Amino acid sequence: MKNIIEIPASKKEILRVAAYCRVSTAYEEQRTSLDSQIQYYTDYINNHEGWVLAGIYSEQASGTRFDNRTAFSRMMKDCRAGKIDYIITKSISRFGRNTLPFLRSFNELIGLGITIYFEMEWLDSSDWRMQKIITAAAAVAQSESESKSANIKWGIQRSFEKGHIKLNHTNFLGYTKDENGKLVIVEEEAEIVRLIYDLYLNGYGCRKIKSYLEKNGIKTVTGKGEWSTSTIDRILSNEKYIGTVLSQKTFVKDCLTHKQVKNKR
């Protein structure tokens, strides 16, 4: 009679699962949303049979930029190091809103054999048919960002046309705002502004004005004893001191790069 050798069942594969969480702003409601995402995915992964938590990668960063997303970069580095098998994220827009870098990262993860699951869309990248849908959805997410950016710019421009101007009075030497949000003069600081202009009209350059202010113990708006020539130059070239406001001196030309450019119009 032949001996029967029983082969033990192979141990069920353990998946190392990570979650990527992101919000765009530091506003309280988004901060709360980020904390909720972190808690939700931590519990979800830890309580899922056959899964082990490989990490929660969370950050507050723009969805259209990938170059400044440190948590995302760290997650990609860990994926390349073979530390992650599976990634869960709330939605395609949380993963990214810029199609080209989105697809670059997405395709790299697919090449590494890592599955990404987009929870809100119920899309799993392990299915090649879903990959095409994910690609299309990423393009839609970028289009939504571009549309939102255009709407915001339009609203700002219409507000300017109606004379509604928002001024940042923080560190604005000589002015503050009252309880109604209107600019009011701070007389002690206004004297310093007048002095700087008087010195300039008497032939003093920025370096000479800096030396005069420091020798006479005159403090900056932040209470420092040392002045910078660039601060003095900004005061002398600030049109607001003659009652004029120039808005949109710089603007974001491309919502995908967020790069500020000078407005030459």
C-alpha positions as CSV (number, residue, x, y, z in Angstrom):
1,M,0.0,0.0,0.0
2,K,1.4,3.4,-1.1
3,N,2.1,6.0,1.5
4,I,-0.1,9.1,1.1
5,I,1.7,12.3,1.8
6,E,-0.5,15.2,2.9
7,I,0.7,18.5,1.5
8,P,-0.3,21.3,3.9
9,A,-2.4,24.1,2.4
10,S,-0.3,27.1,1.5
11,K,-0.5,29.9,3.9
12,K,-2.8,32.6,2.7
13,E,-0.9,35.5,1.1
14,I,-0.6,38.6,3.3
15,L,-1.0,41.8,1.5
16,R,0.9,44.8,2.6
17,V,-1.6,47.6,2.2
18,A,-1.0,51.4,2.3
19,A,-3.4,54.3,2.1
20,Y,-2.8,57.7,0.5
21,C,-4.8,60.6,2.0
22,R,-4.7,64.2,0.8
23,V,-6.5,67.5,1.2
24,S,-5.9,70.7,-0.7
25,T,-6.0,73.4,2.1
26,A,-5.3,73.8,5.8
27,Y,-8.9,75.0,6.5
28,E,-10.4,73.4,9.6
29,E,-13.0,71.4,7.7
30,Q,-10.4,69.9,5.4
31,R,-8.0,69.3,8.3
32,T,-10.9,67.3,9.9
33,S,-11.5,65.5,6.7
34,L,-7.8,64.4,6.5
35,D,-7.8,63.2,10.1
36,S,-11.0,61.3,9.4
37,Q,-9.4,59.7,6.3
38,I,-6.3,58.6,8.3
39,Q,-8.4,57.1,11.1
40,Y,-10.8,55.4,8.6
41,Y,-8.1,53.7,6.6
42,T,-6.0,52.8,9.6
43,D,-9.0,50.9,11.1
44,Y,-10.1,49.5,7.7
45,I,-6.7,48.0,6.9
46,N,-6.0,46.7,10.4
47,N,-9.4,45.0,10.6
48,H,-9.2,43.4,7.1
49,E,-8.3,39.7,7.1
50,G,-5.1,39.0,5.2
51,W,-4.0,42.6,5.2
52,V,-1.2,44.2,7.1
53,L,-0.8,48.0,7.4
54,A,2.2,49.1,5.3
55,G,1.7,52.8,6.0
56,I,-0.7,55.8,5.9
57,Y,0.7,58.5,3.7
58,S,-1.1,61.8,4.3
59,E,-0.6,65.4,3.5
60,Q,-2.0,68.8,2.8
61,A,-1.0,69.6,-0.8
62,S,-2.3,70.7,-4.2
63,G,-3.8,68.0,-6.3
64,T,-2.5,69.5,-9.5
65,R,1.2,69.4,-8.4
66,F,3.2,66.3,-7.7
67,D,6.7,67.9,-7.1
68,N,5.8,69.3,-3.6
69,R,4.0,66.2,-2.3
70,T,6.4,64.8,0.2
71,A,4.1,62.0,1.4
72,F,3.3,60.9,-2.1
73,S,7.0,60.8,-3.0
74,R,7.7,58.8,0.2
75,M,5.0,56.3,-0.8
76,M,6.4,55.9,-4.3
77,K,9.9,55.4,-2.8
78,D,8.6,52.6,-0.5
79,C,6.8,51.0,-3.5
80,R,10.0,50.9,-5.4
81,A,11.7,49.4,-2.4
82,G,9.2,46.6,-2.5
83,K,7.4,47.5,0.8
84,I,3.9,47.9,-0.5
85,D,1.6,45.5,-2.5
86,Y,-1.7,47.4,-2.5
87,I,-2.7,51.1,-2.2
88,I,-6.1,52.4,-1.3
89,T,-7.1,56.1,-1.8
90,K,-10.4,57.9,-1.4
91,S,-10.8,58.9,-5.1
92,I,-9.0,59.6,-8.3
93,S,-9.0,63.3,-7.5
94,R,-7.3,62.7,-4.1
95,F,-4.5,60.8,-6.0
96,G,-4.0,63.7,-8.4
97,R,-5.6,66.2,-10.7
98,N,-2.8,66.6,-13.3
99,T,-3.2,63.9,-16.0
100,L,0.4,63.6,-17.1
101,P,2.1,63.1,-13.7
102,F,-0.9,61.1,-12.6
103,L,-0.5,58.6,-15.4
104,R,3.3,58.5,-15.0
105,S,3.0,57.5,-11.3
106,F,0.0,55.2,-12.1
107,N,1.8,53.3,-14.8
108,E,4.9,53.0,-12.7
109,L,2.9,51.4,-9.9
110,I,1.3,49.0,-12.4
111,G,4.7,48.1,-13.7
112,L,5.8,47.3,-10.1
113,G,2.9,45.0,-9.7
114,I,1.1,47.2,-7.2
115,T,-2.7,47.6,-7.3
116,I,-4.4,50.9,-6.7
117,Y,-8.0,51.0,-5.5
118,F,-10.0,54.2,-5.9
119,E,-12.7,53.7,-3.3
120,M,-15.3,56.3,-4.4
121,E,-15.2,55.2,-8.0
122,W,-15.0,51.5,-7.1
123,L,-12.1,51.1,-9.6
124,D,-9.3,48.6,-9.2
125,S,-6.2,48.9,-11.3
126,S,-5.6,45.1,-11.4
127,D,-8.4,44.9,-14.0
128,W,-7.0,46.1,-17.4
129,R,-10.5,47.2,-18.4
130,M,-10.6,49.5,-15.3
131,Q,-7.3,51.0,-16.2
132,K,-8.8,52.7,-19.3
133,I,-11.6,54.1,-17.2
134,I,-9.1,55.3,-14.6
135,T,-7.2,57.1,-17.3
136,A,-10.3,58.8,-18.6
137,A,-11.4,59.8,-15.1
138,A,-8.0,61.3,-14.4
139,A,-8.4,63.6,-17.4
140,V,-11.9,64.6,-16.1
141,A,-10.4,65.5,-12.7
142,Q,-7.8,67.8,-14.4
143,S,-10.5,69.4,-16.5
144,E,-12.6,70.1,-13.3
145,S,-9.5,71.8,-11.7
146,E,-9.0,74.0,-14.8
147,S,-12.7,74.9,-14.9
148,K,-12.7,75.8,-11.2
149,S,-9.6,77.9,-11.6
150,A,-11.2,79.8,-14.5
151,N,-14.3,80.4,-12.5
152,I,-12.3,81.8,-9.5
153,K,-10.3,84.1,-11.8
154,W,-13.6,85.3,-13.4
155,G,-15.1,86.1,-10.0
156,I,-12.0,88.0,-8.8
157,Q,-12.0,90.1,-12.0
158,R,-15.7,91.0,-11.7
159,S,-15.1,91.9,-8.1
160,F,-12.3,94.3,-9.1
161,E,-14.5,95.9,-11.8
162,K,-17.1,96.7,-9.0
163,G,-14.4,98.3,-6.9
164,H,-14.3,95.5,-4.3
165,I,-10.6,95.4,-3.3
166,K,-9.1,93.2,-0.7
167,L,-5.9,94.5,0.9
168,N,-3.5,92.5,3.0
169,H,-2.7,94.9,5.9
170,T,-0.4,92.4,7.6
171,N,3.0,94.1,8.0
172,F,1.7,97.1,6.1
173,L,3.6,99.9,7.8
174,G,1.3,102.9,8.6
175,Y,-2.0,101.1,8.3
176,T,-4.3,98.6,10.1
177,K,-8.0,97.7,9.7
178,D,-10.9,98.7,11.9
179,E,-13.8,96.4,12.9
180,N,-15.5,97.1,9.6
181,G,-12.5,96.0,7.6
182,K,-11.6,99.5,6.4
183,L,-8.0,100.7,6.4
184,V,-7.1,103.2,9.1
185,I,-3.9,105.1,9.7
186,V,-1.6,104.1,12.6
187,E,-0.1,107.6,13.3
188,E,3.1,106.4,15.0
189,E,3.9,104.2,12.0
190,A,2.7,106.8,9.5
191,E,5.4,109.2,10.8
192,I,8.1,106.6,9.8
193,V,6.6,106.3,6.3
194,R,6.6,110.1,5.9
195,L,10.2,110.2,7.2
196,I,11.3,107.6,4.6
197,Y,9.7,109.6,1.8
198,D,11.2,112.9,3.1
199,L,14.7,111.3,3.2
200,Y,14.3,110.0,-0.3
201,L,13.2,113.4,-1.6
202,N,16.3,114.9,0.0
203,G,18.5,112.6,-2.0
204,Y,18.9,109.6,0.3
205,G,19.2,106.2,-1.4
206,C,17.8,103.0,0.2
207,R,21.2,102.2,1.9
208,K,21.5,105.7,3.4
209,I,17.9,105.6,4.6
210,K,18.5,102.2,6.2
211,S,21.6,103.6,8.0
212,Y,19.6,106.7,9.2
213,L,16.7,104.6,10.6
214,E,19.0,102.2,12.4
215,K,21.2,105.0,13.9
216,N,18.1,106.7,15.2
217,G,16.6,103.6,16.8
218,I,13.6,103.5,14.5
219,K,12.0,100.0,14.5
220,T,10.5,98.1,11.5
221,V,6.8,97.2,11.4
222,T,7.7,93.8,13.1
223,G,9.7,95.6,15.8
224,K,13.2,94.8,14.5
225,G,16.1,97.2,14.9
226,E,17.7,96.3,11.5
227,W,16.1,97.4,8.3
228,S,16.6,95.8,4.9
229,T,17.0,97.9,1.7
230,S,14.4,95.8,0.0
231,T,11.8,96.7,2.6
232,I,12.6,100.4,2.2
233,D,12.4,100.0,-1.6
234,R,9.0,98.4,-1.3
235,I,7.7,101.2,0.8
236,L,8.9,103.8,-1.7
237,S,7.4,102.0,-4.6
238,N,4.1,101.0,-2.9
239,E,1.3,102.9,-4.8
240,K,-1.1,102.4,-1.9
241,Y,0.7,105.2,0.0
242,I,-0.7,107.7,-2.6
243,G,-4.2,106.2,-2.5
244,T,-4.0,103.9,-5.5
245,V,-4.4,100.2,-5.6
246,L,-3.0,98.0,-8.3
247,S,-4.4,94.5,-8.2
248,Q,-3.2,91.3,-9.8
249,K,0.4,92.5,-10.1
250,T,1.1,88.8,-10.3
251,F,-1.2,85.9,-11.2
252,V,-1.2,82.2,-11.7
253,K,-1.1,81.5,-15.4
254,D,-1.4,77.8,-15.2
255,C,-3.4,76.1,-12.4
256,L,-1.4,72.9,-13.0
257,T,2.0,74.5,-12.1
258,H,0.7,77.2,-9.7
259,K,3.6,79.4,-10.9
260,Q,3.2,83.1,-10.2
261,V,4.1,85.3,-13.1
262,K,4.2,89.1,-13.4
263,N,1.2,90.8,-15.0
264,K,2.6,92.9,-17.8
265,R,-0.7,94.3,-19.0
